Amino acid sequence: MDQFPAQFQNQERWQKRLIRGLRINRAIAYALLLRGWQLGAGAVSVLLISMFFSEEVQGYYYTCFSLLALQSFFELGLQIVIVSSASHQWADLKLDVKKKIVGSVDSLSRLISLGRMIAVWYAAACVVFVVVVGICGAIFFAQKEATLVTWQGPWLSLVVLNGLLLWTLAFNALLEGCNQVASVNKFRVVQAVCANISVWTAIMLGAGLWAAVAATAARLLCDIYFLAIHYRHFFAVFLSRSKGPQLKWGTDIWPMQWRMAISALFSYFEFSIFTPVIFHYHTAEIAGRTGMTLTLIFVVQAAALAWVQTRAPQFGMLIAKREFDELDRIFMRASLISTGVLVGGAGILLGLISLLQITEMQLGERLLPLLPTALFLLALIVNQLPKCQEIYLRSHRREPFVVINMLSSVVAATLVWGLGGGVWGPTGAAIGLLLTVTLINLPWKTWVWLRCRRDWH
């Protein structure tokens, strides 16, 4: 009779040791829950899309989201700058039980000035995004041969809703910089659940491309509730202009932002161009398989990166206090775990896709073959350490990777366009990405990271 409680206690101790060993805190736990949900929900979405969408509609569906990733051209890397700048001010601030900001008056004044600046910036970016991307996307789709897919209404709605989501991104980034990562990640789990339920319902009701609109609308409504209701006391202080010391855009934001802007502009051509290239040079069906496969792959990568990404505010606070030994200790362990998780996740995903295709299930036919899938996964594994190094150095409110990101993006875009647009298709695109991250990103960014870490500390 006493055997079962003993077994339960042993299992509980083993789980606690595993959590401590993997350094899983609340922020990471919610991030992993989010990625786990996205992976499972993504599988359900893939199944429903394969059942209710034609391969042509599937191609339009994923190409829409690839084109919406053009928001990086308008957000211009400011999100990372916000997290870094806010974290340096948050070192002397905290929230009380009512989620009101308390602490240093000067730090609060600078934080308020930051919040008011980014609200204006993102409002302007939202308007420009809707106009420019809406028109460019319409022109891109109109170049395709006559089709029975009605894309005009869904595309316009998607652009407008994503423009509003772009504006709310500023306030979510401010919360993350103020060390509210656990709360933000918890909210994102709820948001993802609502969005997935909306898209599943719409797909099964035969909504076609309007299913993407339903999911985006659900995300926006969740964002509005989270920011305007849940954190209303936090944001109330930003309604009034700060009267103390203020951050200046020209000296405190722009020196890092213009570098981040260039990196953001070029990053689209390195990681988001695959589906549009395949859509343009091949067929909507092959583009749909590419988009569906990459969606699953990027979820695995995002889950692994959570070990480092969720600690960016903590990195900024440690840098502000000049506790560099603790900074390095946390970063090294988190990066090692992150890379290990990505390798394990990539192996599991590749095995599942292999099983689907060997058993000739319909779902497996909607995904890329094993060779291009494995090449894409290998490229992301090689690029994982440079991604971690970027987070580390940017927490210093500096961006030393401008030239590297420009070069790697141009090389990647050229190779993806040349190899992916030819007879090699998705396999050629994957080879182009793998060559870029192996020959440029990994060696060059590691050298820059070592040099900057030595000089800055």
N, C-alpha and C positions, 0 to 999 in steps of 0.2 A: 504493500500500500504506500510506503514511503518512497518507492522508487520513482514514481511519476513526478512528485515535487522536486526531487533531486535532479532529475533529468531536465525539468523546466528551468531550474536555477542555473544548471550548467550551460544550457542553451542561452539563457539571458546574459550570463557572464561572457560567453563567447561573442554575442552580438555587441556588447558594450566594448569589448576589446577591439573588435573589427571597426567600430565607429571611431574609437580613439586613434587607431592605427591609420585610418584613412583621413583623419582630421575633418570629419563631417560636422559642421555646425548647422544652425538653423537655416542660414542663408543657402548653404550648399544643399541641405536636405530638401528645401522647397524647390531649388533649381533642378535637382535630380528628379523630384516628383514631377515637375513640369516637363522635363525632357522624357521621362518615362511615359507620362500621359501622351505627349506629342507623338512618341514612337508608336504606342499602342493605338492611339486615335488615328494616327497617320495610316496604320495598316487597315483600320476599319474604313477610312476615307478612300484608300486605294481600292479596297474591295468593292465599295459602293460605286465608285467612279467606273470601275471595270464592268459593273453590272448595268448601270443606268446611263453611262455616257458612251457615245461612239468614240472611236480612237481620234477622230478629227476634233470633236468637242474637247476631249482630254488635252489635245495639243494646244488649243486656244486657252484653256483653263490655266495651264502651267506657264504659258508664254505671257499671259496677263500679269502674273505675279513677278516674273522675271523683269518685265518692263517697269513695274511699280518700284522695283529696287533702284530705279533711277533717282529715287529720293535722296540718295547719297550726294547727288550733284547739287542739291538745294540745302540739305542739312549741313553739308561741308564740314563734317567731323566735329561739330560743336558739342555733340553729346559727350564725347570723351573729355573735352575741355571743361565742361560743366562739372562732371563727376570729380575731376582732379581739383579744380578751383574750389568747389564747395567743400571737399574733404579737408583742405588746408584750413578753412575757416571753422569747420566743425570741430576741430581739435579742442576748442575752448567753449563749445556749446553743447547742449543736450535738450531732450524733450522732457517735459513734466508729464504727470499722469493724464493730463487733458490734451496731450500732443501739442502743447505750446512751446515755442523755442525760448530757452532761458540760458543765461551764461554771460559771457563777455559782451558788453554793449558795443564795443568797436567791431568785434567779429560779426555780430548780428547785423550791424549797419552795412558792412561790406557784403554780407550774404544777401541782404535785401536788395542792394544795388545790382548784384549779379542776377537775381531772380527777375527783376524788372527789365533788365537789358535783354535777357534771353526771351522773355515773353514777346517783346516787340520784334526781335529777329525772327523767331519762328513763325509769327503771324505773317510777316512779309514772305518768308520762304513758303508757307502754305499756299498763298495766293499764286505765286509764281509757279509752283509745282503743278497746281491744278491746270493752269493755262497751258504751260509748255508741254508737260507730259501728256496731257489730254490730247492735244493736237498731234504731237509726234506719234503717239500710239495709234491714233486713228489713221494717220498716213501709213504707218507700218502695216497694219492689218489690211488696209484697202489695197495694198500692192499684191496681196495674195489673189489667186484666181477665184472666180465666182464660187461661192460656197453657200450651203444651206444654213450654216451657223449664223445666228443673229447675235452679233457681238457689240453693236453700237451702244445700245442702252446700258447693258451691264458694264461696258468699259467706262462710260461717262460717270456712272454711279460709283464705280470702284475708285476712280481718280479723285472724286470729290470727298468721299469718305476717308480715303487714305491721306488726303491733304489735311483733314481735321485731326487724324491720328498723328500726323507729323507735328502738329502744334502741341498736342498733349505730351509728345515725347520729351519736350523741354522740361516739363514739370516732373515727369518720372525720373529723368536724369538728375534733377536737383535733389529729389528724395534719396536717390542712390548715393549721391555725393555726401549727403547728410547721414550716412550710415544706416539708412532704412532699407538695406538690401533684402533682409529677411522678409520684411513686410511687403516690399514690392514683389518679390518672387512668390510669396504666398498669394497675393492678388493675381499675379499672372497665371497661376494654376487655375483659379476660379474663372478668369477671363478665357483661358484656353478651353475649359470645359464648356462654357456658354457658347463660344464660337463654334466648337465642334458639333454640339447638339444642333445648333442652327443650320450648319452646312449639311449635316446628315439628313435633317428633316427636309430641307429644300431639295436635296438630290433625290430623295425618295418620292417627293411630290412632283418630280419632273421639271424642276425649275431651270435646269441646264446651267448656263453661266451665271444666272442670278443667284445660284448657291454661293458663289464667292462673295457677292454683295451682301447676302444675309450674314455670312460669317464676319465680314468686316464691320457691318452695322452693330453686331453683338459686341465686338471688341470695343468699338467706340463708346457704346452705352456703358459698358463696364468701366472704361477709363474715366468717364464723366462722374460716375458714382464714386469711384475711388478717390479722385482728386478733390471734387467739390463737396463731398459729404464726409467720407472717412477721414480725410486730412484737412478739413475746412479750417480748423484752428491753426494748423501749421501754416497754411497759405494766407490766412487773414492778415498776418503782419506785412505781407508783401503789397497790400493794397495802398499803403501809404509810403511816400518817398522817405528814404533814410536821411537823417539829418547829421549823422556822424561821418567818419571816414568812408569812402566809397572806392570800389574797384573801378578802374578806368579801362575802357575797352582797348585803347591804344597801347597801354603798357602792361596790363594784366591778362588780357584775353587774346588780343590779336597776334602777339609774337608766337604763341603756340597754335592759334587757330588757322593762320594762313598755311602753316605746314600741314596741319591735319586736313585742311580743305583740299590741298593738292593730293594728299594720300587718298582721301575719300573719293575724289574725282576719278583717280586712276584705278582704284580697287574694284570698281564695277567691272572693268574690262578683264580683271584677273579671275573673279569668282562668280559673276552673274551673267556672263555673256553666252554661256553654253547653249541654253535653250533657244534664245533668239537666233543664234547662228544656225543651229540645226533646223529650226522652223523655216528660216529663209532659204537655205540651200537644199534642204531635203523635203520632208513632208511633215504635216502637223502631227501625224501618228508617231513618227520617230521622235519628234520634239516632246510629245507627251510622255513617252517612255523615259526620255532623258530627264525631264522635269520631275517626274514621279520618283525616279531613283535618287536624284540629287536631293530631293526633299528629305528622304529617309537618311541619307548620308550626312547631311548638314545637321540633322537633329542629334545624331550620335556625336558629332564633333562638338556641338554646343553643350551637350551634357558633360563631356570630358573637360571642356574649357571652364566649366562652372567653378572648379576648384581654385582657379586663379582669378577669374573675372569677378567673382563675388567678394574677393578680398581687395579690390582696387581702392575703395574708400579707406580701408585699414592701412594699406600701403601709404596713401597720401597723409594720413594722420601720423604714422611713424616717421615719415620723411620730415613733416613739419616739426616734430620733436627731435629730429636728428638721431633717432634710434636705429641706425643702419644695420647693426648686427642682428637685431630682431627681425628687421625687414628681410634680410637675406635668408635667415633661417626659415621663415615662413614661406618665402617665395620658392626656395629650392625644393622643399618637401612638396609643396602644392604642385609645382611643375612636374615633378617626377610622378606623382599620383595621377595627374591629368593625362600625361602621355600614356601611362599604363592602362588607364581606363579606356582611352581611345583605341589602343591596340586591341584590347579585349572586345570592345564594342564592335569594332570593324570585323573581327573574326566571326562574331555571332551573327551580325547582319549578313555577311557574305554566305555563311552557312545556311541561313534561312532562305535567302534568295536562291541558292543552289538547290535546296530541297523543293522549293516551289516549281522551279523549272525542270527538275528531273522528273517530278511527278506530273508534269504537264498540266498544272492547274492554270485556270484562266488568269488568275492574278499574276502568276509568273510571266505570262506572255505580255503583260503591260509594263514590265520592267526591262531595263537594259540587260544584255547578256553578261555573263560572269567576267569576261576579260575587261571591258571598259569599266565595270563596277569596281573590280579589284584595283585597277589603275587609279581611279578617282580616290578610293580609300587610301591607297598608298601615298598619294600626293598630299592628302590632308594629314597623315601621320608624320610625314617628313616636315610639314609646315607647322606642326603643333608647337615645337619649342620656340620658333620665331614669334608665333602669336603670343606666347606667354611672355617673351622678352619685351614685346611691344607694350603690354599692359604694365610691366614693371617700370620701364623708362618713362612712359607717359604719366605715371603717377607722380613724377617729379615736375609736372607741368612743362614738359619739354617734348619735342618731337624730332628725333635725330634720323628718322627713317625716310625722309622725303625723297631723296635721290634714289634710294633703293626701291621704294614703292613705285616711283615713276618708271624706272627701268624694268622692273619685274612685270609691271602691268602691261607695258608696251610689248615686251617679249611674249608674255602669255597670250595677249590678244592676237598678236601676229601668228603665233603657232596654232592657237585654237581656230582662228579664222582660216589659216592655210590648210591645216591638217583636218580640222573638223568639217570645213566646208567642202572638202574633196570626197573621194570615194571612201576614206576611212571613217567618216562620220563621227559618232560619239567616241570611238576608240582613239581616233586621231586627236580629238579635243582633250581627252584624258592624258594622252602622251604629252601634249603641249603643256598642260598644267604641271605634270610631274617633272618634266625637264626644267621648267622655270623655278619651281620651289627647291629643287635639288641643287641646281647649279648657281642660283642667285640668292634666294631667300635664306636658306639655312647657313651657308658659310659666311655671307656678308653681314647678315643681321647679328649673328653670334659674335663676330669680330667687333661690331659697333657696340653691342651690349657690354662686352668685356671692357672696352676702352672707356665708355661713358660711366660705367659703374666705378671704375678706378678714379677717373677725374672728378666726378661729381661728389664723391664721398671723401 
